[in-house]
């Protein structure tokens, strides 16, 4: 019974999260960030698959905005850069399966004086009384599945010269929509919240969705 209740609550939370006005992310950073690294110049270091990729370029601009807000400057080329920034992103899908009682008016007993198959002498609650619990007595159950999209962003910052890793952060966010473009601005902001932050500690970051972005998303979905 407790497991059924837990799964039902999880599904309810999932449904409500689709209407939430915040993007929630779990952020875990590992770093050996030197104090003299602040304010240095950086350059993006895409892999071959990311070169000339428009989606990658859009997310690179978002990351660059956060770096510049922290005082870093973008270098003209790799040779003049002091830091190299790389990042990866993706989405996985999981199905949450929820089993809960299915409402059946005949199961809980018909009105007094008449039953499903004729006269009913037990009244409204049937022979089990008003405290009958379908969880314990095997009442009709209903199984429903919901898609959950697991979105991930990983950003690494290293010395451009020797490639020594200085900062690595992973941002995990889940929701009922699979598109990355709408949530990436908030995941990038979460990645640099409190930069560089504690090393090896997972933080739960909530960022409120901007009204203009929310209105555009609602219009696209027909709400």
MDTraj code that builds the backbone (N, CA, C; nanometers):
import mdtraj as md
import numpy as np

residues = "UNK UNK UNK UNK UNK UNK UNK UNK UNK UNK UNK UNK UNK UNK UNK UNK UNK UNK UNK UNK UNK UNK UNK UNK UNK UNK UNK UNK UNK UNK UNK UNK UNK UNK UNK UNK UNK UNK UNK UNK UNK UNK UNK UNK UNK UNK UNK UNK UNK UNK UNK UNK UNK UNK UNK UNK UNK UNK UNK UNK UNK UNK UNK UNK UNK UNK UNK UNK UNK UNK UNK UNK UNK UNK UNK UNK UNK UNK UNK UNK UNK UNK UNK UNK UNK UNK UNK UNK UNK UNK UNK UNK UNK UNK UNK UNK UNK UNK UNK UNK UNK UNK UNK UNK UNK UNK UNK UNK UNK UNK UNK UNK UNK UNK UNK UNK UNK UNK UNK UNK UNK UNK UNK UNK UNK UNK UNK UNK UNK UNK UNK UNK UNK UNK UNK UNK UNK UNK UNK UNK UNK UNK UNK UNK UNK UNK UNK UNK UNK UNK UNK UNK UNK UNK UNK UNK UNK UNK UNK UNK UNK UNK UNK UNK UNK UNK UNK UNK UNK UNK UNK UNK UNK UNK UNK UNK UNK UNK UNK UNK UNK UNK UNK UNK UNK UNK UNK UNK UNK UNK UNK UNK UNK UNK UNK UNK UNK UNK UNK UNK UNK UNK UNK UNK UNK UNK UNK UNK UNK UNK UNK UNK UNK UNK UNK UNK UNK UNK UNK UNK UNK UNK UNK".split()
xyz = np.array([
    [0.0826, -0.1208, 0.0000],
    [0.0000, 0.0000, 0.0000],
    [0.0861, 0.1259, 0.0000],
    [0.1922, 0.1264, 0.0811],
    [0.2792, 0.2431, 0.0903],
    [0.3472, 0.2690, -0.0438],
    [0.3869, 0.1596, -0.1123],
    [0.4528, 0.1768, -0.2411],
    [0.3578, 0.2383, -0.3430],
    [0.2320, 0.1925, -0.3439],
    [0.1329, 0.2493, -0.4358],
    [0.1124, 0.3980, -0.4086],
    [0.1022, 0.4333, -0.2817],
    [0.0824, 0.5730, -0.2457],
    [0.2009, 0.6577, -0.2876],
    [0.3233, 0.6031, -0.2733],
    [0.4433, 0.6764, -0.3110],
    [0.4465, 0.7018, -0.4610],
    [0.4138, 0.5982, -0.5394],
    [0.4150, 0.6138, -0.6839],
    [0.3080, 0.7105, -0.7300],
    [0.1928, 0.7054, -0.6647],
    [0.0845, 0.7983, -0.7002],
    [0.1272, 0.9423, -0.6732],
    [0.1937, 0.9640, -0.5601],
    [0.2402, 1.0986, -0.5261],
    [0.3460, 1.1446, -0.6251],
    [0.4338, 1.0530, -0.6684],
    [0.5368, 1.0894, -0.7655],
    [0.4756, 1.1311, -0.8972],
    [0.3724, 1.0569, -0.9399],
    [0.3059, 1.0920, -1.0663],
    [0.2357, 1.2263, -1.0564],
    [0.1733, 1.2516, -0.9425],
    [0.1054, 1.3799, -0.9231],
    [0.2050, 1.4945, -0.9280],
    [0.3219, 1.4739, -0.8671],
    [0.4244, 1.5771, -0.8700],
    [0.4743, 1.6026, -1.0103],
    [0.4847, 1.4943, -1.0899],
    [0.5272, 1.5090, -1.2278],
    [0.4281, 1.5919, -1.3078],
    [0.2996, 1.5653, -1.2892],
    [0.1974, 1.6399, -1.3623],
    [0.1998, 1.7870, -1.3240],
    [0.2171, 1.8143, -1.1946],
    [0.2183, 1.9530, -1.1489],
    [0.3414, 2.0268, -1.1972],
    [0.4555, 1.9523, -1.2112],
    [0.5785, 2.0182, -1.2519],
    [0.5689, 2.0752, -1.3922],
    [0.4796, 2.0177, -1.4759],
    [0.4630, 2.0686, -1.6099],
    [0.4080, 2.2098, -1.6110],
    [0.3378, 2.2510, -1.5036],
    [0.2798, 2.3844, -1.4955],
    [0.3610, 2.4756, -1.4047],
    [0.4725, 2.4278, -1.3546],
    [0.5513, 2.5055, -1.2605],
    [0.6179, 2.6220, -1.3318],
    [0.6484, 2.7289, -1.2579],
    [0.7111, 2.8474, -1.3132],
    [0.8594, 2.8523, -1.2805],
    [0.9179, 2.7390, -1.2424],
    [1.0610, 2.7326, -1.2150],
    [1.1209, 2.6131, -1.2876],
    [1.2507, 2.6237, -1.3176],
    [1.3269, 2.5107, -1.3696],
    [1.4195, 2.4654, -1.2573],
    [1.4076, 2.3407, -1.2179],
    [1.4876, 2.2864, -1.1090],
    [1.5992, 2.1997, -1.1654],
    [1.7183, 2.2135, -1.1080],
    [1.8349, 2.1390, -1.1551],
    [1.9176, 2.0926, -1.0362],
    [1.9783, 1.9758, -1.0520],
    [2.0798, 1.9290, -0.9574],
    [2.2162, 1.9586, -1.0183],
    [2.2982, 2.0331, -0.9462],
    [2.4261, 2.0806, -0.9976],
    [2.5391, 2.0243, -0.9124],
    [2.6300, 1.9545, -0.9787],
    [2.7458, 1.8978, -0.9086],
    [2.8725, 1.9428, -0.9789],
    [2.9607, 2.0112, -0.9060],
    [3.0862, 2.0610, -0.9637],
    [3.2053, 2.0001, -0.8915],
    [3.3067, 1.9679, -0.9683],
    [3.4363, 1.9280, -0.9145],
    [3.5388, 2.0247, -0.9717],
    [3.6207, 2.0815, -0.8841],
    [3.7156, 2.1795, -0.9362],
    [3.8393, 2.1908, -0.8484],
    [3.9437, 2.2402, -0.9136],
    [4.0654, 2.2833, -0.8451],
    [4.0931, 2.4230, -0.8981],
    [4.0040, 2.5128, -0.8630],
    [4.0020, 2.6453, -0.9242],
    [4.1039, 2.7373, -0.8573],
    [4.2061, 2.7828, -0.9307],
    [4.3050, 2.8741, -0.8713],
    [4.2506, 3.0156, -0.8642],
    [4.2913, 3.0870, -0.7642],
    [4.2409, 3.2230, -0.7449],
    [4.2792, 3.3149, -0.8595],
    [4.3937, 3.2900, -0.9231],
    [4.4393, 3.3788, -1.0300],
    [4.3751, 3.3470, -1.1647],
    [4.2801, 3.2500, -1.1674],
    [4.2144, 3.2152, -1.2939],
    [4.1001, 3.3097, -1.3275],
    [4.0511, 3.3795, -1.2279],
    [3.9397, 3.4719, -1.2515],
    [3.9820, 3.5840, -1.3456],
    [3.8953, 3.6126, -1.4414],
    [3.9220, 3.7219, -1.5335],
    [4.0079, 3.6853, -1.6531],
    [4.0468, 3.5602, -1.6652],
    [4.1299, 3.5201, -1.7789],
    [4.0463, 3.5094, -1.9069],
    [4.1160, 3.4986, -2.0188],
    [4.0479, 3.4846, -2.1477],
    [4.0187, 3.3371, -2.1748],
    [3.9141, 3.3133, -2.2504],
    [3.8729, 3.1751, -2.2786],
    [3.8400, 3.1610, -2.4269],
    [3.8363, 3.0369, -2.4699],
    [3.7937, 3.0032, -2.6049],
    [3.7193, 2.8705, -2.5982],
    [3.6190, 2.8525, -2.6818],
    [3.5475, 2.7253, -2.6855],
    [3.6268, 2.6241, -2.7680],
    [3.6206, 2.4993, -2.7236],
    [3.6937, 2.3914, -2.7899],
    [3.5967, 2.2816, -2.8303],
    [3.5217, 2.3001, -2.9392],
    [3.4253, 2.1977, -2.9816],
    [3.4950, 2.0760, -3.0402],
    [3.4285, 1.9601, -3.0280],
    [3.4809, 1.8420, -3.0960],
    [3.4343, 1.8443, -3.2418],
    [3.4724, 1.7436, -3.3197],
    [3.4422, 1.7450, -3.4623],
    [3.2920, 1.7449, -3.4901],
    [3.2160, 1.6707, -3.4081],
    [3.0712, 1.6646, -3.4285],
    [3.0028, 1.7972, -3.3971],
    [3.0658, 1.8772, -3.3124],
    [3.0046, 2.0028, -3.2706],
    [3.0405, 2.1210, -3.3604],
    [3.1430, 2.1059, -3.4419],
    [3.1845, 2.2144, -3.5298],
    [3.0743, 2.2462, -3.6305],
    [3.0472, 2.3740, -3.6493],
    [2.9451, 2.4212, -3.7437],
    [2.8054, 2.3694, -3.7102],
    [2.7831, 2.3346, -3.5820],
    [2.6518, 2.2894, -3.5379],
    [2.5772, 2.4093, -3.4794],
    [2.4605, 2.4393, -3.5365],
    [2.3876, 2.5596, -3.4957],
    [2.3383, 2.5504, -3.3516],
    [2.2935, 2.4318, -3.3090],
    [2.2469, 2.4166, -3.1709],
    [2.3632, 2.4376, -3.0751],
    [2.4772, 2.3792, -3.1067],
    [2.5961, 2.3978, -3.0232],
    [2.6325, 2.5457, -3.0145],
    [2.6264, 2.6152, -3.1276],
    [2.6610, 2.7567, -3.1278],
    [2.5682, 2.8394, -3.0414],
    [2.4410, 2.8034, -3.0400],
    [2.3446, 2.8759, -2.9572],
    [2.3744, 2.8581, -2.8092],
    [2.4050, 2.7338, -2.7693],
    [2.4350, 2.7076, -2.6283],
    [2.5697, 2.7687, -2.5883],
    [2.6637, 2.7737, -2.6842],
    [2.7929, 2.8364, -2.6556],
    [2.7743, 2.9849, -2.6232],
    [2.6817, 3.0499, -2.6933],
    [2.6547, 3.1913, -2.6634],
    [2.5983, 3.2078, -2.5221],
    [2.5114, 3.1154, -2.4823],
    [2.4554, 3.1228, -2.3469],
    [2.5643, 3.1065, -2.2415],
    [2.6544, 3.0117, -2.2638],
    [2.7638, 2.9883, -2.1684],
    [2.8583, 3.1085, -2.1681],
    [2.8849, 3.1628, -2.2867],
    [2.9720, 3.2794, -2.2954],
    [2.9156, 3.3989, -2.2193],
    [2.7861, 3.4174, -2.2243],
    [2.7239, 3.5278, -2.1509],
    [2.7468, 3.5140, -2.0010],
    [2.7355, 3.3905, -1.9503],
    [2.7576, 3.3694, -1.8077],
    [2.9042, 3.3894, -1.7702],
    [2.9958, 3.3441, -1.8552],
    [3.1387, 3.3616, -1.8286],
    [3.1757, 3.5099, -1.8284],
    [3.1223, 3.5841, -1.9238],
    [3.1530, 3.7267, -1.9299],
    [3.0929, 3.8016, -1.8118],
    [2.9766, 3.7563, -1.7651],
    [2.9171, 3.8189, -1.6462],
    [3.0043, 3.7956, -1.5231],
    [3.0825, 3.6881, -1.5249],
    [3.1734, 3.6578, -1.4140],
    [3.3090, 3.7258, -1.4298],
    [3.3277, 3.8002, -1.5419],
    [3.4519, 3.8749, -1.5599],
    [3.5498, 3.8142, -1.6575],
    [3.5166, 3.6995, -1.7185],
    [3.6048, 3.6395, -1.8177],
    [3.5852, 3.7094, -1.9524],
    [3.6850, 3.7001, -2.0380],
    [3.6763, 3.7610, -2.1708],
    [3.7019, 3.6549, -2.2764],
    [3.6315, 3.6656, -2.3902],
    [3.6491, 3.5680, -2.4976],
    [3.7702, 3.6075, -2.5823],
    [3.8587, 3.5122, -2.6022],
    [3.9794, 3.5368, -2.6805],
    [3.9480, 3.5322, -2.8296],
    [4.0329, 3.5965, -2.9065],
    [4.0127, 3.5998, -3.0507],
    [4.0395, 3.4643, -3.1149],
    [4.1316, 3.3872, -3.0568],
    [4.1645, 3.2558, -3.1129],
    [4.2224, 3.1669, -3.0039],
    [4.2455, 3.0411, -3.0376],
    [4.2943, 2.9427, -2.9402],
    [4.4344, 2.9786, -2.8892],
    [4.5177, 3.0355, -2.9762],
    [4.6552, 3.0650, -2.9369],
    [4.6629, 3.1706, -2.8277],
    [4.5729, 3.2670, -2.8330],
    [4.5782, 3.3756, -2.7349],
    [4.4948, 3.3472, -2.6097],
    [4.4197, 3.2379, -2.6081],
    [4.3318, 3.2063, -2.4948],
    [4.4106, 3.1432, -2.3806],
    [4.3681, 3.1737, -2.2615],
    [4.4285, 3.1141, -2.1418],
    [4.3483, 2.9942, -2.0915],
    [4.2199, 2.9904, -2.1232],
    [4.1329, 2.8826, -2.0794],
    [4.0593, 2.8234, -2.1999],
    [4.0351, 2.6923, -2.1950],
    [3.9581, 2.6234, -2.2987],
    [3.8286, 2.5711, -2.2364],
    [3.7169, 2.6028, -2.3008],
    [3.5853, 2.5639, -2.2494],
    [3.5247, 2.4598, -2.3438],
    [3.4842, 2.3488, -2.2874],
    [3.4166, 2.2445, -2.3646],
    [3.2861, 2.2104, -2.2946],
    [3.1893, 2.1615, -2.3719],
    [3.0631, 2.1213, -2.3092],
    [2.9920, 2.0190, -2.3958],
    [2.9073, 1.9399, -2.3283],
    [2.8242, 1.8390, -2.3931],
    [2.6838, 1.8483, -2.3346],
    [2.5872, 1.7972, -2.4083],
    [2.4486, 1.8030, -2.3630],
    [2.3702, 1.6894, -2.4268],
    [2.2556, 1.6577, -2.3671],
    [2.1725, 1.5512, -2.4225],
    [2.0481, 1.5289, -2.3392],
    [1.9606, 1.4427, -2.3923],
    [1.8341, 1.4108, -2.3265],
    [1.8120, 1.2600, -2.3326],
    [1.7724, 1.2007, -2.2216],
    [1.7282, 1.0615, -2.2156],
    [1.5830, 1.0582, -2.1689],
    [1.5147, 0.9519, -2.2047],
    [1.3734, 0.9390, -2.1682],
    [1.3514, 0.8141, -2.0849],
    [1.2740, 0.8280, -1.9787],
    [1.2333, 0.7141, -1.8965],
    [1.0815, 0.7171, -1.8805],
    [1.0246, 0.6007, -1.8582],
    [0.8817, 0.5907, -1.8347],
    [0.8561, 0.5639, -1.6868],
    [0.7747, 0.6463, -1.6256],
    [0.7312, 0.6249, -1.4869],
    [0.5972, 0.5523, -1.4916],
    [0.5924, 0.4328, -1.4343],
    [0.4709, 0.3530, -1.4335],
    [0.4056, 0.3637, -1.2966],
    [0.2799, 0.4049, -1.2943],
    [0.2073, 0.4269, -1.1696],
    [0.0855, 0.3360, -1.1661],
    [0.0699, 0.2648, -1.0555],
    [-0.0477, 0.1809, -1.0345],
    [-0.1286, 0.2391, -0.9199],
    [-0.2568, 0.2601, -0.9445],
    [-0.3424, 0.3212, -0.8425],
    [-0.4819, 0.2608, -0.8524],
    [-0.5642, 0.2782, -0.7496],
    [-0.7004, 0.2238, -0.7540],
    [-0.7816, 0.2897, -0.8644],
    [-0.8575, 0.2097, -0.9340],
    [-0.9496, 0.2611, -1.0351],
    [-1.0876, 0.2723, -0.9728],
    [-1.1497, 0.3869, -0.9840],
    [-1.2803, 0.4067, -0.9210],
    [-1.3868, 0.3227, -0.9910],
    [-1.4604, 0.2473, -0.9131],
    [-1.5681, 0.1632, -0.9648],
    [-1.6851, 0.1741, -0.8675],
    [-1.7928, 0.2448, -0.9033],
    [-1.9039, 0.2643, -0.8090],
    [-1.9665, 0.1337, -0.7637],
    [-1.9619, 0.0293, -0.8477],
    [-2.0203, -0.0987, -0.8081],
    [-1.9327, -0.1698, -0.7055],
    [-1.7986, -0.1388, -0.7103],
    [-1.7075, -0.2076, -0.6200],
    [-1.7316, -0.1661, -0.4752],
    [-1.7678, -0.0390, -0.4540],
    [-1.7870, 0.0112, -0.3176],
    [-1.9288, -0.0077, -0.2673],
    [-2.0120, -0.0652, -0.3501],
    [-2.1466, -0.0934, -0.3026],
    [-2.2498, -0.0038, -0.3649],
    [-2.3636, -0.0558, -0.4093],
    [-2.4676, 0.0244, -0.4721],
    [-2.5542, 0.0934, -0.3685],
    [-2.6469, 0.1758, -0.4126],
    [-2.7371, 0.2440, -0.3187],
    [-2.8190, 0.1440, -0.2392],
    [-2.8719, 0.1861, -0.1248],
    [-2.9498, 0.0943, -0.0409],
    [-3.0680, 0.0350, -0.1165],
    [-3.0882, -0.0921, -0.0943],
    [-3.2063, -0.1587, -0.1461],
    [-3.1894, -0.2206, -0.2834],
    [-3.0793, -0.1899, -0.3536],
    [-3.0642, -0.2497, -0.4862],
    [-2.9165, -0.2729, -0.5141],
    [-2.8841, -0.3834, -0.5704],
    [-2.7465, -0.4199, -0.5961],
    [-2.7202, -0.4357, -0.7432],
    [-2.6000, -0.4751, -0.7724],
    [-2.5591, -0.4923, -0.9107],
    [-2.6375, -0.6038, -0.9785],
    [-2.6730, -0.7018, -0.8993],
    [-2.7441, -0.8174, -0.9547],
    [-2.8828, -0.8350, -0.8927],
    [-2.9421, -0.7265, -0.8450],
    [-3.0755, -0.7359, -0.7890],
    [-3.0818, -0.6747, -0.6515],
    [-3.1786, -0.7167, -0.5666],
    [-3.1940, -0.6597, -0.4313],
    [-3.0656, -0.6724, -0.3512],
    [-3.0339, -0.5687, -0.2776],
    [-2.9101, -0.5655, -0.2009],
    [-2.9428, -0.5352, -0.0554],
    [-2.9240, -0.6302, 0.0348],
    [-2.9660, -0.6116, 0.1739],
    [-2.8663, -0.5358, 0.2596],
    [-2.7462, -0.5041, 0.2042],
    [-2.6418, -0.4499, 0.2909],
    [-2.6351, -0.2985, 0.2909],
    [-2.7140, -0.2316, 0.2108],
    [-2.7101, -0.0857, 0.2086],
    [-2.5986, -0.0318, 0.1204],
    [-2.5643, 0.0965, 0.1417],
    [-2.4740, 0.1680, 0.0511],
    [-2.3340, 0.1078, 0.0462],
    [-2.2789, 0.0642, 0.1623],
    [-2.1399, 0.0237, 0.1667],
    [-2.1173, -0.1228, 0.1337],
    [-2.2202, -0.1991, 0.1110],
    [-2.2018, -0.3408, 0.0834],
    [-2.1705, -0.4169, 0.2103],
    [-2.1298, -0.5426, 0.1979],
    [-2.1099, -0.6266, 0.3164],
    [-1.9865, -0.5919, 0.3976],
    [-1.8947, -0.5037, 0.3460],
    [-1.7699, -0.4797, 0.4155],
    [-1.7734, -0.3560, 0.5049],
    [-1.8795, -0.2758, 0.4982],
    [-1.8890, -0.1577, 0.5826],
    [-1.8183, -0.0386, 0.5219],
    [-1.8257, 0.0784, 0.5872],
    [-1.7704, 0.2020, 0.5309],
    [-1.6192, 0.2091, 0.5339],
    [-1.5518, 0.1149, 0.6037],
    [-1.4070, 0.1220, 0.6162],
    [-1.3367, 0.0242, 0.5246],
    [-1.4034, -0.0206, 0.4225],
    [-1.3447, -0.1138, 0.3274],
    [-1.2323, -0.0437, 0.2500],
    [-1.1154, -0.1052, 0.2430],
    [-0.9981, -0.0482, 0.1774],
    [-0.9614, -0.1333, 0.0569],
    [-0.9753, -0.0812, -0.0657],
    [-0.9456, -0.1621, -0.1830],
    [-0.7992, -0.1994, -0.1948],
    [-0.7080, -0.1231, -0.1264],
    [-0.5671, -0.1597, -0.1299],
    [-0.5458, -0.2988, -0.0699],
    [-0.6201, -0.3275, 0.0388],
    [-0.6003, -0.4533, 0.1097],
    [-0.6851, -0.5665, 0.0524],
    [-0.7983, -0.5343, -0.0079],
    [-0.8894, -0.6389, -0.0519],
    [-0.8857, -0.6619, -0.2022],
    [-0.7830, -0.6076, -0.2710],
    [-0.7660, -0.6393, -0.4113],
    [-0.8683, -0.5758, -0.5014],
    [-0.8955, -0.4481, -0.4813],
    [-0.9912, -0.3785, -0.5651],
    [-0.9366, -0.3563, -0.7049],
    [-1.0181, -0.3032, -0.7946],
    [-0.9724, -0.2798, -0.9314],
    [-0.8612, -0.1753, -0.9343],
    [-0.7554, -0.2031, -1.0108],
    [-0.6397, -0.1141, -1.0188],
    [-0.6235, -0.0632, -1.1611],
    [-0.5586, 0.0521, -1.1735],
    [-0.5352, 0.1141, -1.3033],
    [-0.3882, 0.1500, -1.3149],
    [-0.3257, 0.1116, -1.4257],
    [-0.1844, 0.1401, -1.4488],
    [-0.1699, 0.2437, -1.5595],
    [-0.0921, 0.3476, -1.5297],
    [-0.0682, 0.4549, -1.6256],
    [0.0813, 0.4828, -1.6307],
    [0.1317, 0.5155, -1.7477],
    [0.2736, 0.5496, -1.7611],
    [0.2883, 0.6933, -1.8097],
    [0.3938, 0.7598, -1.7592],
    [0.4225, 0.8973, -1.7956],
    [0.5673, 0.9074, -1.8411],
    [0.5953, 0.9814, -1.9491],
    [0.7349, 1.0002, -1.9891],
    [0.8033, 1.1046, -1.9023],
    [0.9266, 1.0764, -1.8637],
    [1.0089, 1.1724, -1.7910],
    [1.1354, 1.1947, -1.8732],
    [1.1652, 1.3207, -1.9020],
    [1.2816, 1.3535, -1.9827],
    [1.3953, 1.3976, -1.8908],
    [1.5069, 1.3266, -1.9004],
    [1.6239, 1.3540, -1.8180],
    [1.7237, 1.4332, -1.9020],
    [1.7413, 1.5607, -1.8689],
    [1.8247, 1.6509, -1.9475],
    [1.9567, 1.6746, -1.8744],
    [2.0663, 1.6728, -1.9490],
    [2.1979, 1.6887, -1.8857],
    [2.2846, 1.7865, -1.9640],
    [2.3567, 1.8689, -1.8888],
    [2.4565, 1.9603, -1.9445],
    [2.5852, 1.9419, -1.8658],
    [2.6969, 1.9215, -1.9382],
    [2.8271, 1.9085, -1.8729],
    [2.9209, 2.0120, -1.9321],
    [2.9837, 2.0910, -1.8449],
    [3.0749, 2.1969, -1.8894],
    [3.2103, 2.1755, -1.8229],
    [3.3162, 2.1842, -1.9018],
    [3.4518, 2.1706, -1.8491],
    [3.5357, 2.2919, -1.8853],
    [3.6174, 2.3365, -1.7918],
    [3.7112, 2.4464, -1.8158],
    [3.8509, 2.3963, -1.7813],
    [3.9443, 2.4155, -1.8735],
    [4.0812, 2.3664, -1.8549],
    [4.1807, 2.4729, -1.8978],
    [4.3045, 2.4564, -1.8556],
    [4.4104, 2.5436, -1.9051],
    [4.4258, 2.5208, -2.0552],
    [4.4306, 2.6283, -2.1301],
    [4.4450, 2.6138, -2.2742],
    [4.5828, 2.5608, -2.3116],
    [4.6840, 2.5923, -2.2312],
    [4.8200, 2.5514, -2.2649],
    [4.8472, 2.4036, -2.2451],
    [4.8277, 2.3542, -2.1213],
    [4.8619, 2.2150, -2.0899],
    [4.7406, 2.1237, -2.0784],
    [4.6202, 2.1784, -2.0906],
    [4.5001, 2.0946, -2.0843],
    [4.4613, 2.0502, -1.9457],
    [4.5241, 2.1048, -1.8426],
    [4.4907, 2.0650, -1.7060],
    [4.3482, 2.1076, -1.6721],
    [4.2689, 2.0118, -1.6225],
    [4.1292, 2.0397, -1.5888],
    [4.1214, 2.1244, -1.4622],
    [4.0412, 2.2302, -1.4693],
    [4.0238, 2.3200, -1.3556],
    [3.8832, 2.3159, -1.2979],
    [3.7875, 2.2929, -1.3853],
    [3.6476, 2.3012, -1.3410],
    [3.5638, 2.2082, -1.4274],
    [3.4813, 2.1276, -1.3618],
    [3.3904, 2.0385, -1.4337],
    [3.2567, 2.0378, -1.3588],
    [3.1501, 2.0710, -1.4288],
    [3.0191, 2.0779, -1.3655],
    [2.9185, 1.9999, -1.4482],
    [2.8298, 1.9294, -1.3790],
    [2.7220, 1.8541, -1.4429],
    [2.5896, 1.9073, -1.3901],
    [2.5002, 1.9402, -1.4816],
    [2.3673, 1.9909, -1.4472],
    [2.2643, 1.8904, -1.4964],
    [2.1848, 1.8381, -1.4048],
    [2.0781, 1.7440, -1.4387],
    [1.9437, 1.8077, -1.4078],
    [1.8543, 1.8011, -1.5049],
    [1.7205, 1.8554, -1.4877],
    [1.6218, 1.7622, -1.5551],
    [1.5065, 1.7407, -1.4936],
    [1.4069, 1.6533, -1.5530],
    [1.2724, 1.7238, -1.5603],
    [1.1911, 1.6791, -1.6557],
    [1.0605, 1.7402, -1.6725],
    [0.9759, 1.6626, -1.7709],
    [0.8593, 1.7149, -1.7992],
    [0.7642, 1.6466, -1.8859],
    [0.7810, 1.6840, -2.0323],
    [0.8761, 1.7748, -2.0639],
    [0.9037, 1.8122, -2.2020],
    [1.0485, 1.7791, -2.2359],
    [1.0691, 1.7287, -2.3573],
    [1.2019, 1.6818, -2.3940],
    [1.2904, 1.7850, -2.4597],
    [1.2365, 1.8984, -2.5038],
    [1.3166, 1.9972, -2.5741],
    [1.4211, 2.0623, -2.4844],
    [1.5448, 2.0707, -2.5334],
    [1.6518, 2.1334, -2.4564],
    [1.6530, 2.2852, -2.4712],
    [1.6127, 2.3349, -2.5871],
    [1.6285, 2.4778, -2.6156],
    [1.5585, 2.5660, -2.5123],
    [1.4395, 2.5245, -2.4680],
    [1.3627, 2.6079, -2.3758],
    [1.4232, 2.6127, -2.2357],
    [1.4864, 2.5032, -2.1924],
    [1.5386, 2.4972, -2.0551],
    [1.6883, 2.5238, -2.0476],
    [1.7583, 2.5211, -2.1614],
    [1.9036, 2.5384, -2.1570],
    [1.9469, 2.6705, -2.0947],
    [1.8786, 2.7845, -2.1194],
    [1.9223, 2.9079, -2.0524],
    [1.9250, 2.8957, -1.9006],
    [1.8307, 2.8207, -1.8451],
    [1.8214, 2.8055, -1.6999],
    [1.9217, 2.7026, -1.6483],
    [1.9489, 2.6001, -1.7288],
    [2.0504, 2.5026, -1.6897],
    [2.1895, 2.5660, -1.6916],
    [2.2154, 2.6513, -1.7901],
    [2.3444, 2.7206, -1.7958],
    [2.3592, 2.8144, -1.6772],
    [2.2538, 2.8875, -1.6450],
    [2.2595, 2.9763, -1.5285],
    [2.2820, 2.8966, -1.4006],
    [2.2172, 2.7802, -1.3909],
    [2.2356, 2.6956, -1.2724],
    [2.3799, 2.6485, -1.2617],
    [2.4431, 2.6186, -1.3768],
    [2.5816, 2.5695, -1.3774],
    [2.6779, 2.6705, -1.3151],
    [2.6487, 2.8004, -1.3324],
    [2.7407, 2.9033, -1.2835],
    [2.6877, 2.9778, -1.1611],
    [2.5801, 2.9300, -1.1025],
    [2.5288, 2.9916, -0.9796],
    [2.6275, 2.9680, -0.8652],
    [2.6746, 3.0759, -0.8045],
    [2.7711, 3.0632, -0.6948],
    [2.9078, 3.0152, -0.7395],
    [2.9430, 3.0373, -0.8661],
    [3.0703, 2.9891, -0.9224],
    [3.1900, 3.0303, -0.8373],
    [3.2890, 2.9430, -0.8139],
    [3.2911, 2.8021, -0.8560],
    [3.2120, 2.7094, -0.7634],
    [3.1738, 2.7606, -0.6490],
    [3.0930, 2.6808, -0.5565],
    [3.1728, 2.5712, -0.4879],
    [3.1077, 2.4948, -0.3989],
    [3.1763, 2.3852, -0.3294],
    [3.2076, 2.2706, -0.4254],
    [3.3211, 2.2086, -0.4072],
    [3.3620, 2.0982, -0.4937],
    [3.3093, 1.9656, -0.4392],
    [3.2492, 1.8864, -0.5282],
    [3.2013, 1.7543, -0.4893],
    [3.0708, 1.7542, -0.4137],
    [2.9973, 1.8638, -0.4186],
    [2.8698, 1.8764, -0.3482],
    [2.7587, 1.9001, -0.4500],
    [2.6499, 1.8236, -0.4377],
    [2.5356, 1.8432, -0.5263],
    [2.4411, 1.9457, -0.4657],
    [2.4100, 2.0473, -0.5443],
    [2.3187, 2.1527, -0.4996],
    [2.1923, 2.1495, -0.5855],
    [2.0800, 2.1764, -0.5220],
    [1.9524, 2.1822, -0.5934],
    [1.9206, 2.3283, -0.6205],
    [1.9215, 2.3657, -0.7481],
    [1.9051, 2.5043, -0.7885],
    [1.7685, 2.5230, -0.8540],
    [1.6945, 2.6233, -0.8094],
    [1.5666, 2.6589, -0.8702],
    [1.5789, 2.7981, -0.9311],
    [1.5413, 2.8088, -1.0590],
    [1.5460, 2.9370, -1.1279],
    [1.4086, 2.9652, -1.1874],
    [1.3538, 3.0798, -1.1579],
    [1.2207, 3.1150, -1.2054],
    [1.2217, 3.1393, -1.3555],
    [1.1212, 3.0845, -1.4221],
    [1.1079, 3.1023, -1.5661],
    [1.0649, 3.2457, -1.5943],
    [1.1345, 3.3100, -1.6873],
    [1.1000, 3.4469, -1.7232],
    [0.9631, 3.4504, -1.7899],
    [0.8875, 3.5552, -1.7626],
    [0.7493, 3.5621, -1.8095],
    [0.7398, 3.5541, -1.9614],
    [0.8265, 3.6255, -2.0327],
    [0.8208, 3.6238, -2.1792],
    [0.8445, 3.4842, -2.2339],
    [0.9394, 3.4114, -2.1727],
    [0.9685, 3.2759, -2.2191],
    [0.8521, 3.1835, -2.1894],
    [0.7894, 3.2006, -2.0732],
    [0.6759, 3.1161, -2.0376],
    [0.5575, 3.1421, -2.1297],
    [0.5330, 3.2699, -2.1619],
    [0.4218, 3.3023, -2.2515],
    [0.4445, 3.2440, -2.3893],
    [0.5686, 3.2484, -2.4376],
    [0.5989, 3.1939, -2.5697],
    [0.5796, 3.0429, -2.5710],
    [0.6203, 2.9759, -2.4620],
    [0.6037, 2.8312, -2.4539],
    [0.4580, 2.7934, -2.4471],
    [0.3784, 2.8688, -2.3723],
    [0.2358, 2.8402, -2.3639],
    [0.1678, 2.8612, -2.4986],
    [0.2075, 2.9654, -2.5698],
    [0.1473, 2.9912, -2.7007],
    [0.1810, 2.8797, -2.7988],
    [0.3025, 2.8292, -2.7910],
    [0.3435, 2.7215, -2.8798],
    [0.2679, 2.5939, -2.8519],
    [0.2380, 2.5683, -2.7222],
    [0.1667, 2.4465, -2.6850],
    [0.0151, 2.4621, -2.6960],
    [-0.0319, 2.5829, -2.7282],
    [-0.1741, 2.6061, -2.7470],
    [-0.2479, 2.6360, -2.6199],
    [-0.1776, 2.6686, -2.5119],
    [-0.2439, 2.6986, -2.3838],
    [-0.2983, 2.8404, -2.3848],
])
top = md.Topology()
chain = top.add_chain()
for i, resn in enumerate(residues, 1):
    res = top.add_residue(resn, chain, resSeq=i)
    for name in ("N", "CA", "C"):
        top.add_atom(name, md.element.get_by_symbol(name[0]), res)
traj = md.Trajectory(xyz[None], top)
